[in-house]
Each structure stands twice: as C-alpha cells, then as structure tokens.
Amino acid sequence: MSRSAGTVLMAMVAAIAILAGLLKQSHMVMSQFTANRAEGIDLTSREVNPQRARRQCSENVNAIKESDLPRTFQERKLTYGDLRFTFLTEFAVRVEQSKSHEFEDADTLIFESRHEFLSTSDPIDVTVSISPNGEILELETANVRLVYGSLREPCKGYPPLSEGTISIDVFEDGEHFDTWKWRMDDPKNLYGTTRTLDNVNGSCPLEPGMISRSGWAVVDDTRSPLFEEDSNESKDIRWVSERSTKEPDVDFTFFGYGTKYKTMMGLYVRLCGRVPIPPRFSLGVWWSRWWPCSANELKALAQEFEKHK
C-alpha cells in the first residue's frame, strides 16, 4: 500500500470515529431531554419542577433554612439577604433591596414622619413561612401576603426584584381582593392632582394617586432625599441630604387597603405629615375690580369675617 493510500485510509477511520462520537452525544442529549420531560422540566420555558429544584438546592450554602427564621415576628423589620421588609401596619409594607446590605432608617422627603410613626405605634404580628431550602419566602398579615423568591433559577441566592420574584396579595374580610406584581400598571387608579395649571390648555397628564379601585397603591421612594436632624440646631429644624448610596437601589412602600380608602388616607397623613390648611377668615376679602365696593362695605365685610371665624 502506498503512503498516499494509507493517509486516506487513516483520515477515513478518523472521520468515522468522529461521526460515531457525535451520534453517541446526540443520543445522550435526547436521553437527557426525555428524562427532563419525565421530571417535569420544560426546557423551552425554563420552568423547573419544585421537587427537582429542591434536590438541586440541597447543598446550597446561600439558602436560608426554615429554622433560621421565626414563625412570627413582632418587630416590624425583617432582613432577608439583601432585602428588608418593614410592616408599617397590617396593610402597608415597605420593601428595600440594597446591594451593600445597608438600609436607610431616616425619614425621606415623602415619608417625613415614618420614624415617629414606627416608634409610637404598636407592633403587629406577621406570619413567616419559607420553603425547605429558602427559595420562597412568605410574609402574611390579615390584609396582605407578600411572596418573594423564584424557582426559575434555583440556588442563585437572592434574585433581584422582578415580575417573577415578588408579588403581594390583598385581602379584605378574609376574601382575596387583588394581586400586585412588580411594576404592573393599574388601570383602576383614580390618579392624583397637578401642582399648577400654568400653560395648560385642555387636558394634562396626571400621575397615579393613592386611591384605586384595585385596592392598592405603590409609592416609589428610591430616589427621595433624606431628612437629617442637626444636633446643633433645634429639633424642629431638619436639613435635606442625599442618600448614602450613589447607585439607586430599591425602596418602595405598598399599601393594600382594599376598599378602606379612609383608613389608608389616615395612615398616609400620619406617615407623610398633615397638610396645614389656613382658616377661612385669614384668606382676606374677596373682591372684584369690576364691582364698586365702598369703604363701609369692605369694613363691614371684614367685621363679619372676624365675627364668624
């Protein structure tokens, strides 16, 4: 046999070996696909069977064991990885997520009386439950149930907040009222007001308000400046400062009130401060330059304001 013929034969043998290896690998992939289908894994949607996910997470050092958390906690705050949950009432909860694990306790430009409210109001009971390997955390009161975690990517520690990792159910009189998910729109919101109508001709866009027929409202406090108390000044004087972190984390407060609008607005006023309303007599005399009022008429009107204040 010539050298050229031997070279060709060796190349053919190598090609056959490679082809056999590819066929074997393809058979292994198909076998694994069949096994996955049998165990409940849909490779197209990346949905993982809960039992299989828990087996995969059995050695997860980042998972928090159920025994590490109390069944109930009467202190308002619970830290869970890089998240902190603060229950203001049974229907209002603050959710924070910080990459640095440093959370903000100071009042903000929106919630200027939150610290005072937490220090003066009674604590509430919150029922805590967690899946065996720390994948799903549930915090529940009589009015809301917060669920955090995901089985899509097991053993990944604490997933970022998203539509698939956090939801809050609202209950009223023991019945399910509605469900909120991350950054979802609320078509039933009645919207708020506008600061001024300057340069407005016709309709103008309004931001979402606190009242909604969906029974919930979300206040994003992530970028709000903070209030500081200066020890060298009066306690009534507070300066405004930036947040300690330059990267915006997550800080929002969820209100799940159902149809108890008046109760929710009462809480909102306590957290954000009362709106001072001047008495009617201090608004002065209403007059028009097109109506000739005499001095005696204006004097009599002023006396009436003073009399009926």
Buried (B, 14 or more C-beta within 10 A) or exposed (E): EEEEEEEEEEEEEEEEEEEEEEEEEEEEEEEEEEEBEEEEBEEEEEEBBBEBBBEEBEEBEEBBEBEEBEEEBEEBBBEBBBBBBBBBBBBBBBBBBBEEEEBBEBBBEBBBBBBEBBEEEEEBEBBBBBBEBBBBBBBBBBBBBBBBBBBBBBBEEBBBBEEBBBBBBBBBEEEEBBBBEBEEEBEEBBBEEEEEEEEEEEEEEEEBEBBBEBBBBBBEBEEBBBBEBEEEEEEEEBEEEEBEEEEEBBBBBBBBBBEBBEBBBEBBEBBBBEEEEEEEEEEEEEEEEEEEEEEEEEEEBEEEBEEEE
